[in-house]
Amino acid sequence: MKILVLNCGSSSIKYALYNMDDKSVITSGGIEKIGLPDSFINVKLNGEKHKIEKPVEEHTAGVQLIFDVLTKGDYAVLNNLNELDAVGHRMVHGGEKFNKSVLLTPEVMKEFAACNDLAPLHNPANIKGVNAVSALLPNIPQVGVFDTAFHQTMPDYAYMYALPYEYYEKYGVRRYGFHGTSHRYVSQRVCEFLGVKPEGKKIITCHIGNGASIAAVKDGKCVDTSMGLTPLEGLVMGTRSGDVDAGAVTYLMDKLQLDTKGVSNLLNKKSGLAGVSGLSSDFRDILAGIKDGNDKARLAKEMYTYRIKKYIGQYAAAMGGVDIILFTGGAGENQWEVREGATSGLEFMGVKMDTEKNKNCRATEAVLSADDSKVTVCCIPTDEELMIALDTVALTK
């Protein structure tokens, strides 16, 4: 069974083609700068990367280009599009309507479109991707896998804000959480890796990258997560502030004469590691800055890891303990300094790291804690695309 996974952004389309007989990636890649004259597609095949510069005006043309690359020319891996069995889509915000992956029917798409106000940048792009596939392959089954779905098991006292209740009823203002497909994958995978069952386990999953979130997973179900109505809440991120006093926001709006777009730009694009350090949103650049003696880089790093540590403590308290802490995402998988900073000082709750294991682990499945640690700390590389492909197979077989 061959499954194509698409992740459509406002100006990009990422893709991966899976052979689900052995869960292998046949080829993958992505189109960047859709709508701009210098758009291009990257193709990864047999471990090598190739770049093709080609104007792509909109998403239907982008999907057509991906289909052409898959079936024609030097990088073709299919004889024709009939070899595709189904297409799985990353869908960002499913609101309260979607608590699991679904077949994308016209009725489902109408309900998904009703969530556009909650993710005005992402959801319309997701819809364009689905419509593009429908236009080119009208009879192929399509599946939507929602970033928010895994977090729909949170209890009401965890997802509600202490705002007038009518705003939840009228506008759906509550915490939804994101990165759900990643949190679901790694929380399942870590149990397979360790040879334990999810039932009875209290797991804290730390998805740490330019965007970052943490989830508390008890008995295989999410009971809390750090992101909220939008992906802005929670951890310090590359360019996002994470948790900040709402009073500080209104104060700055007055001082800087910012409208809602201006303050959104400040909190989402000018804050986080980049805003504090003045250097970069990339953690590697922050570490380089620290080596050069940049104190703001040092401050940014300590704020970044301290916030992760605080959320780990909160979620251990929320679940009445923790059995497994895992790190995933770009920085979580590759930067031992992040894992060290986020776990140092947690010995009181049974966390004991193995320094050498931690320093030597980079983007591979591994246990990072000492043999006598009461809490198992792991690195588990995420694979959201595989999770989407697995859901697509399950719903279209």
Secondary structure, DSSP 8 states (H G I E B T S, - for coil): -EEEEEEE-SS-EEEEEEETTTTEEEEEEEEESTTSTT-EEEEEETTEEEEEE----SHHHHHHHHHHHHHSGGG---SSGGG--EEEEEE---TTT-SS-EE--HHHHHHHHTTGGGSTTTHHHHHHHHHHHHHH-TTS-EEEEETTGGGGGS-HHHH--SS-HHHHHHH--S---S-HHHHHHHHHHHHHHHT--STT-EEEEEE-SSS-EEEEEETTEEEEES--SSTTSSS--SS---S--HHHHHHHHHHHT--HHHHHHHHHHS-HHHHHHSS-S-HHHHHHHHHTT-HHHHHHHHHHHHHHHHHHHHHHHHHTS-SEEEEEHHHHHH-HHHHHHHHTT-GGGTB-B-HHHHHH--SS-EE-B-TT-SBEEEE----HHHHHHHHHHHHH-
